[in-house]
Amino acid sequence: MQTIKQLAIAVAMAFPAAAGAQTLQTLQGEIDALKAQLKQLQTPAQDAEPDMPRLEFFRVREKTDSLDERLEASGLKGLKISGFIDPTYIVNRRQHTGSAVFMKKFSDVNRDGSAPGESAVYAYDNGFFGTGMVRFEKEVEGGAKWVMELMPAKSYGDAAGFNVGSLVNQAYMTLPSGIGKDKFYLGQIGPWSGYEFQLPTQKKTITDNLFFDFTEPAAFITGIGYEHYVGTAWDFKATLGNLNNGRVTDRRAPGLHFRADYIPGEYWGIGMSGVIGKTGASMNVRHIDVDAFYSRADWTFQGQIEAGSTKGMSFDGRDSRWTGVGALVAYKFTPLLEGIVRAEHIRNGKNGGGTANLLPGGMCMAASGPTPCGDYRNGFGPGIDNATGLIADSNRGANRSALTLALNYGLSANAMFKLEVRRDFADQHVFYDTATRRYDKNNTLMGTAVVFSF
């Protein structure tokens, strides 16, 4: 019933949006045509005979002004509507699954999850892909702007697990500060960490890198922010508020997220971002990363180094710490065909491993007795000794790596075909094989997707 209600809301909103977009496009076309006609008539109206050319000029100008007023009165002036869908197919070797991935939430909000086919969790084979979104932007005179992103599945709220069932991905406004291009942010604002982005239209691969999925603090800040520009190269911004939560009732929650970028030209730039604050009553996160890009002609380079810690979030219950490094290289063989190689490595051995986005998966046995299990779908935590079935060392977590090879092909101006093969590695037996019931040090994914955007 909840799914039906959500789909009804999404459809009800989408059809008026489509009609509005069509009306806006029609009116804007008429205005552009009339303005072109005005340009042709303007010169003759000044020095020709003072009858027909001049009268025609004023008639066209009056009609143009009338259409501008209609556009503003309808609320369509300054309105932009965009969006995408990306039906995806993923094969997971160790999980022995292969299926379409589309419009399934990260949680079992619509079912109890008792059957294996119903189970849904955030994982690297079930990240921010196989979804859809409609984005509304409205800018008014004076520079104030309103943004609302609606995602029926896999929104930021759903990923963080704090707003399960919500259609809202981001919802915020920006207000000019009166100082140059500086502006305030207010609302639910997505993260700025790392070189990789949430939406399939903004990233080259299907799956996310290890940092985005597991080490960058999960989702968004609800609160207030400020963006400050220095010259044309420097951009500083920060938000202060609730980390991954729309309302906090068990604590005071001043989380801080910040980013600074230096982009001296169109080809390269370097940035630094960080998160400090509580995502739970006793869960304190600290994270910092430095990332950079270079893009010119057919080549694209992106890279990232990072470090972080969480209080009480390791798999043995103590504080977790990690460091990581990764990079992406892409080359366009033709204007339509692009090849991508991406690799990353995370050192995560302290106190059994663990990061900001990982939770223990129940209790397992070690030689010393019961101890928290690792995340054996995603390959994190203490390894399992297959000979005994016991955790080998509950105080030592697995270090993780991943290598992704991908191809993108432009089907049209609005559609992109993606193909990906991904190999994940660990230095311990942390990938559970559902068929053999053994634990391995690696796993393989394969995926295809078509991203249609407008």
C-alpha positions as CSV (number, residue, x, y, z in Angstrom):
1,M,0.0,0.0,0.0
2,Q,2.8,2.4,0.8
3,T,4.5,1.7,-2.6
4,I,1.2,2.5,-4.4
5,K,0.8,5.7,-2.5
6,Q,4.4,6.8,-3.3
7,L,3.9,5.9,-7.0
8,A,0.7,7.9,-7.0
9,I,2.4,10.9,-5.6
10,A,5.3,10.6,-8.0
11,V,2.9,10.2,-11.0
12,A,0.7,13.1,-9.8
13,M,3.7,15.3,-9.6
14,A,5.4,14.1,-12.8
15,F,2.4,14.8,-15.1
16,P,1.8,18.4,-14.1
17,A,5.6,18.8,-14.3
18,A,5.6,17.5,-17.9
19,A,2.7,19.7,-18.8
20,G,4.4,22.7,-17.2
21,A,7.6,21.9,-19.1
22,Q,5.7,21.8,-22.4
23,T,3.9,25.1,-21.6
24,L,7.2,26.7,-20.7
25,Q,8.9,25.5,-23.9
26,T,6.0,26.7,-26.0
27,L,5.8,30.2,-24.4
28,Q,9.6,30.6,-24.5
29,G,9.6,29.7,-28.2
30,E,7.0,32.3,-29.0
31,I,8.9,34.9,-27.0
32,D,12.1,34.1,-28.8
33,A,10.4,34.4,-32.2
34,L,8.8,37.7,-31.3
35,K,12.1,39.1,-30.1
36,A,13.8,38.1,-33.3
37,Q,11.0,39.9,-35.2
38,L,11.5,42.9,-33.0
39,K,15.2,43.0,-33.9
40,Q,14.3,43.1,-37.6
41,L,11.7,45.8,-37.2
42,Q,13.7,48.0,-34.8
43,T,16.0,49.7,-37.4
44,P,13.3,50.4,-40.0
45,A,11.0,51.7,-37.3
46,Q,13.6,54.5,-36.6
47,D,14.2,55.9,-40.0
48,A,11.5,54.6,-42.4
49,E,8.1,56.1,-43.1
50,P,6.3,56.6,-39.8
51,D,3.3,54.3,-40.6
52,M,3.3,50.6,-41.1
53,P,6.9,49.6,-40.0
54,R,6.6,51.6,-36.8
55,L,3.0,50.4,-36.1
56,E,4.2,46.8,-36.7
57,F,7.1,47.3,-34.3
58,F,4.9,48.4,-31.5
59,R,2.4,45.6,-32.0
60,V,5.1,43.0,-31.8
61,R,6.6,44.6,-28.7
62,E,3.3,44.7,-27.0
63,K,2.7,41.0,-27.8
64,T,6.1,40.1,-26.4
65,D,5.5,42.0,-23.2
66,S,2.2,40.2,-22.8
67,L,3.8,36.7,-23.2
68,D,6.5,37.6,-20.7
69,E,3.7,38.6,-18.2
70,R,1.8,35.3,-18.9
71,L,5.0,33.3,-18.3
72,E,5.7,35.0,-15.0
73,A,2.0,34.9,-13.8
74,S,1.9,31.1,-14.4
75,G,5.0,30.5,-12.2
76,L,7.0,29.0,-15.1
77,K,9.4,31.8,-15.5
78,G,12.8,30.7,-14.1
79,L,11.6,27.1,-13.7
80,K,13.8,24.2,-14.9
81,I,12.8,20.6,-14.8
82,S,15.3,17.8,-15.4
83,G,15.7,14.1,-14.4
84,F,16.8,10.6,-15.4
85,I,16.2,6.9,-15.1
86,D,18.9,4.2,-15.3
87,P,17.5,0.6,-15.5
88,T,20.5,-1.7,-14.5
89,Y,21.4,-5.3,-14.6
90,I,24.0,-6.7,-12.0
91,V,25.6,-10.1,-11.6
92,N,27.3,-10.9,-8.3
93,R,29.5,-14.0,-8.4
94,R,29.7,-14.8,-4.6
95,Q,26.1,-14.0,-4.0
96,H,25.1,-16.1,-7.0
97,T,22.6,-13.5,-8.1
98,G,21.9,-11.9,-11.4
99,S,18.9,-9.6,-11.9
100,A,17.5,-6.3,-13.0
101,V,18.1,-3.6,-10.4
102,F,15.5,-0.9,-10.6
103,M,13.3,1.1,-8.2
104,K,14.1,-1.2,-5.2
105,K,14.7,0.7,-2.0
106,F,17.7,0.1,0.3
107,S,15.4,-1.1,3.0
108,D,12.5,-3.6,3.3
109,V,10.0,-0.9,3.9
110,N,7.5,-2.4,1.5
111,R,8.0,-6.1,2.7
112,D,9.2,-7.8,5.8
113,G,12.4,-9.1,4.1
114,S,11.8,-12.6,5.3
115,A,12.3,-14.1,1.9
116,P,15.8,-13.9,0.3
117,G,14.3,-12.3,-2.8
118,E,12.9,-9.5,-0.8
119,S,16.0,-8.6,1.1
120,A,17.4,-5.1,0.4
121,V,20.4,-3.5,1.9
122,Y,22.9,-0.8,0.9
123,A,25.8,-2.7,-0.7
124,Y,28.3,-2.2,-3.5
125,D,26.2,-4.3,-5.8
126,N,23.1,-2.3,-4.8
127,G,24.3,1.3,-4.5
128,F,23.1,4.5,-6.1
129,F,22.0,3.0,-9.5
130,G,18.9,1.4,-10.8
131,T,16.7,4.4,-9.8
132,G,15.1,7.6,-11.2
133,M,14.7,11.2,-10.3
134,V,12.9,14.4,-11.2
135,R,14.6,17.7,-10.2
136,F,12.8,21.0,-10.0
137,E,14.7,24.3,-9.9
138,K,13.1,27.7,-9.6
139,E,15.1,30.9,-9.7
140,V,13.5,34.3,-9.0
141,E,14.5,37.9,-9.5
142,G,17.2,38.8,-7.1
143,G,19.0,35.5,-7.4
144,A,17.2,33.3,-4.8
145,K,16.8,29.7,-5.9
146,W,14.7,26.7,-4.8
147,V,15.7,23.1,-5.5
148,M,13.7,19.9,-4.9
149,E,14.8,16.4,-6.0
150,L,12.3,13.5,-5.9
151,M,13.5,9.9,-6.1
152,P,10.9,7.2,-5.5
153,A,13.8,4.8,-4.6
154,K,17.3,5.1,-3.3
155,S,17.2,8.7,-2.1
156,Y,19.8,10.1,0.3
157,G,17.3,9.6,3.1
158,D,16.7,6.0,2.2
159,A,20.5,5.3,2.0
160,A,21.2,6.7,5.4
161,G,18.3,4.7,6.9
162,F,17.0,7.7,8.8
163,N,14.1,8.7,6.5
164,V,13.0,5.3,5.1
165,G,10.2,5.7,2.5
166,S,10.9,9.3,1.7
167,L,10.8,10.5,-1.9
168,V,13.0,13.5,-1.2
169,N,16.7,13.3,-2.2
170,Q,17.6,16.9,-1.7
171,A,15.5,19.9,-0.8
172,Y,17.1,23.3,-0.2
173,M,17.1,27.0,-1.1
174,T,20.0,29.3,-1.8
175,L,19.8,33.0,-0.9
176,P,22.2,35.7,-2.1
177,S,24.3,37.2,0.8
178,G,24.8,40.5,-0.9
179,I,28.6,39.9,-1.0
180,G,29.6,39.2,-4.6
181,K,28.5,35.7,-5.7
182,D,28.3,34.5,-2.0
183,K,25.1,32.7,-1.0
184,F,23.4,30.9,1.9
185,Y,22.1,27.3,1.8
186,L,19.1,26.2,3.9
187,G,17.5,22.8,3.9
188,Q,18.5,19.2,3.2
189,I,21.8,19.3,1.3
190,G,23.8,16.5,-0.2
191,P,27.5,15.8,0.5
192,W,30.5,17.3,-1.2
193,S,33.1,14.6,-0.3
194,G,35.5,13.1,-2.8
195,Y,35.6,13.1,-6.6
196,E,32.7,10.7,-7.2
197,F,29.1,11.8,-7.2
198,Q,25.8,10.2,-6.3
199,L,23.8,10.4,-9.6
200,P,24.4,8.1,-12.6
201,T,24.4,11.1,-14.8
202,Q,27.4,12.6,-13.0
203,K,29.7,9.6,-12.8
204,K,31.3,7.4,-15.5
205,T,30.8,4.0,-13.9
206,I,27.8,2.0,-12.8
207,T,28.9,1.1,-9.2
208,D,30.4,3.6,-6.8
209,N,34.0,3.5,-5.6
210,L,34.8,2.1,-2.2
211,F,35.1,5.6,-0.6
212,F,31.7,6.7,-1.7
213,D,30.0,3.5,-0.5
214,F,31.8,2.8,2.7
215,T,34.1,5.5,4.2
216,E,32.6,8.9,3.3
217,P,30.0,9.7,5.9
218,A,26.8,8.6,4.5
219,A,24.4,11.2,3.2
220,F,23.4,14.7,3.9
221,I,23.2,17.6,6.3
222,T,19.9,19.3,7.3
223,G,20.6,22.8,8.3
224,I,22.3,26.0,7.1
225,G,25.3,26.6,4.9
226,Y,27.3,29.4,3.3
227,E,29.4,29.5,0.1
228,H,32.2,32.1,-0.4
229,Y,34.2,32.9,-3.5
230,V,37.6,34.4,-3.6
231,G,38.5,35.7,-7.1
232,T,37.7,33.3,-9.9
233,A,39.7,30.3,-8.7
234,W,38.8,29.7,-5.0
235,D,35.5,28.4,-3.7
236,F,34.8,27.7,0.0
237,K,31.6,26.3,1.4
238,A,30.3,24.8,4.7
239,T,27.1,23.5,6.2
240,L,26.1,23.1,9.8
241,G,23.2,21.0,11.1
242,N,22.0,17.4,11.5
243,L,24.2,14.7,10.0
244,N,22.0,12.2,8.1
245,N,18.8,13.1,10.0
246,G,15.9,15.5,9.4
247,R,15.1,15.8,13.1
248,V,17.2,14.8,16.2
249,T,15.5,14.3,19.5
250,D,18.1,12.4,21.6
251,R,20.9,14.9,21.5
252,R,22.2,18.3,20.3
253,A,23.5,17.6,16.8
254,P,25.8,20.3,15.3
255,G,27.5,18.4,12.5
256,L,29.9,20.3,10.2
257,H,30.6,19.5,6.6
258,F,33.0,21.7,4.6
259,R,34.8,21.9,1.2
260,A,37.4,24.1,-0.4
261,D,38.2,24.1,-4.1
262,Y,41.0,25.7,-6.1
263,I,40.2,25.6,-9.8
264,P,42.5,28.0,-11.7
265,G,41.2,27.0,-15.2
266,E,38.8,24.7,-17.0
267,Y,41.2,21.8,-17.2
268,W,42.3,21.0,-13.6
269,G,41.5,21.6,-10.0
270,I,42.1,20.3,-6.4
271,G,39.8,20.2,-3.4
272,M,39.6,19.3,0.2
273,S,36.5,18.3,2.2
274,G,35.7,17.1,5.7
275,V,32.9,16.0,8.1
276,I,33.0,16.3,11.8
277,G,30.0,15.4,14.0
278,K,27.6,12.9,15.4
279,T,25.5,10.5,13.3
280,G,24.1,8.9,16.5
281,A,23.9,9.6,20.2
282,S,27.4,8.1,20.8
283,M,28.6,7.8,17.2
284,N,31.1,10.5,16.4
285,V,32.6,10.7,12.9
286,R,35.7,12.5,11.6
287,H,36.6,12.3,8.0
288,I,38.9,14.3,5.6
289,D,39.9,13.9,2.0
290,V,41.8,15.6,-0.7
291,D,40.8,15.0,-4.3
292,A,41.8,16.4,-7.7
293,F,40.9,16.3,-11.4
294,Y,42.4,16.9,-14.8
295,S,40.3,16.8,-18.0
296,R,41.5,17.8,-21.4
297,A,40.8,16.6,-24.9
298,D,40.1,12.8,-24.7
299,W,41.7,12.2,-21.3
300,T,40.1,12.4,-17.8
301,F,42.1,11.9,-14.5
302,Q,40.5,11.9,-11.0
303,G,42.1,10.9,-7.7
304,Q,41.5,10.9,-4.0
305,I,43.3,10.3,-0.7
306,E,41.5,10.2,2.6
307,A,41.5,9.3,6.3
308,G,38.8,8.9,8.9
309,S,37.7,7.5,12.2
310,T,34.5,6.7,14.1
311,K,33.9,6.4,17.8
312,G,32.7,2.9,18.9
313,M,32.1,1.8,15.3
314,S,34.8,-0.9,14.8
315,F,33.7,-4.5,14.5
316,D,35.0,-5.3,18.0
317,G,33.2,-2.3,19.5
318,R,36.1,0.1,19.8
319,D,37.1,3.1,17.7
320,S,37.7,2.4,14.0
321,R,40.3,4.1,11.8
322,W,41.1,3.9,8.1
323,T,43.1,5.5,5.3
324,G,42.6,5.2,1.5
325,V,43.8,6.1,-1.9
326,G,42.2,5.8,-5.3
327,A,42.1,7.1,-8.9
328,L,40.1,7.0,-12.1
329,V,41.4,7.3,-15.7
330,A,39.2,7.6,-18.7
331,Y,40.0,7.9,-22.4
332,K,37.6,8.6,-25.4
333,F,38.4,6.3,-28.2
334,T,35.8,8.1,-30.3
335,P,33.4,11.0,-29.5
336,L,30.8,8.3,-28.5
337,L,33.0,5.5,-27.0
338,E,34.9,6.0,-23.7
339,G,37.0,3.5,-21.7
340,I,37.4,3.8,-17.9
341,V,39.8,2.2,-15.4
342,R,39.2,2.9,-11.7
343,A,41.1,1.5,-8.6
344,E,41.1,2.2,-4.9
345,H,42.6,0.7,-1.7
346,I,41.5,1.1,1.9
347,R,43.6,0.1,5.0
348,N,41.1,-0.9,7.6
349,G,42.7,-3.4,10.0
350,K,42.5,-1.6,13.4
351,N,40.2,-3.1,16.0
352,G,38.6,-5.6,13.6
353,G,37.9,-3.0,10.9
354,G,34.9,-0.8,10.4
355,T,34.0,2.6,8.9
356,A,31.3,5.3,9.1
357,N,28.9,3.3,6.9
358,L,29.3,-0.3,8.2
359,L,27.5,-2.1,10.9
360,P,28.2,-5.5,12.5
361,G,26.2,-8.3,11.0
362,G,25.2,-10.3,14.1
363,M,27.4,-12.5,16.3
364,C,30.0,-15.0,15.2
365,M,32.3,-17.4,17.1
366,A,36.0,-16.9,17.7
367,A,38.4,-19.0,19.7
368,S,37.9,-16.7,22.6
369,G,34.1,-16.8,22.4
370,P,31.2,-14.9,20.7
371,T,32.3,-11.8,18.8
372,P,30.6,-9.4,16.3
373,C,30.6,-10.7,12.7
374,G,32.0,-8.6,9.8
375,D,30.2,-7.4,6.8
376,Y,30.7,-10.5,4.6
377,R,28.6,-9.3,1.7
378,N,30.8,-6.2,1.2
379,G,34.0,-7.8,2.4
380,F,34.8,-5.8,5.6
381,G,35.7,-6.9,9.1
382,P,37.6,-9.8,10.6
383,G,38.3,-12.8,8.4
384,I,36.9,-16.3,8.8
385,D,39.1,-19.4,9.0
386,N,37.3,-21.9,6.6
387,A,38.9,-24.9,8.3
388,T,37.3,-24.2,11.7
389,G,34.5,-21.8,10.8
390,L,35.8,-19.4,13.5
391,I,36.9,-15.8,13.2
392,A,40.6,-15.9,12.7
393,D,41.4,-12.7,14.7
394,S,38.6,-10.5,16.0
395,N,41.0,-7.5,16.5
396,R,42.2,-7.4,12.8
397,G,40.0,-6.3,10.0
398,A,40.5,-6.8,6.3
399,N,42.2,-4.3,4.0
400,R,40.1,-3.8,0.9
401,S,40.8,-3.0,-2.8
402,A,38.8,-2.8,-6.0
403,L,39.5,-2.6,-9.7
404,T,36.8,-1.6,-12.2
405,L,37.0,-1.7,-16.0
406,A,34.1,0.0,-17.8
407,L,33.0,1.2,-21.3
408,N,30.5,4.0,-22.0
409,Y,28.8,4.4,-25.4
410,G,26.6,7.4,-26.3
411,L,23.3,6.1,-27.9
412,S,22.0,9.6,-28.4
413,A,22.3,13.1,-26.9
414,N,20.1,11.9,-24.0
415,A,21.0,8.2,-23.6
416,M,24.2,6.4,-22.5
417,F,25.0,2.7,-22.4
418,K,27.3,1.5,-19.7
419,L,29.2,-1.8,-19.3
420,E,31.3,-2.7,-16.3
421,V,33.4,-5.5,-14.9
422,R,34.6,-5.1,-11.3
423,R,36.9,-7.2,-9.2
424,D,37.0,-6.7,-5.4
425,F,39.9,-7.9,-3.2
426,A,40.6,-8.4,0.5
427,D,43.6,-9.7,2.4
428,Q,41.4,-12.0,4.5
429,H,38.5,-14.4,3.9
430,V,35.6,-11.9,4.1
431,F,33.5,-12.5,1.0
432,Y,30.8,-15.1,1.7
433,D,29.9,-17.5,-1.1
434,T,26.3,-18.4,-0.7
435,A,26.6,-21.7,-2.8
436,T,29.8,-23.2,-1.2
437,R,29.2,-21.6,2.2
438,R,32.8,-20.7,2.4
439,Y,34.6,-17.3,2.7
440,D,36.9,-16.0,0.0
441,K,39.3,-13.1,-0.6
442,N,37.8,-11.8,-3.7
443,N,34.5,-11.3,-5.6
444,T,33.5,-10.3,-9.2
445,L,30.6,-8.1,-10.4
446,M,29.4,-7.5,-13.9
447,G,26.8,-4.9,-14.8
448,T,25.1,-3.1,-17.7
449,A,22.9,0.0,-17.6
450,V,21.3,2.6,-19.8
451,V,21.0,6.1,-18.4
452,F,18.4,8.3,-20.0
453,S,18.5,11.9,-18.9
454,F,16.7,15.1,-19.9
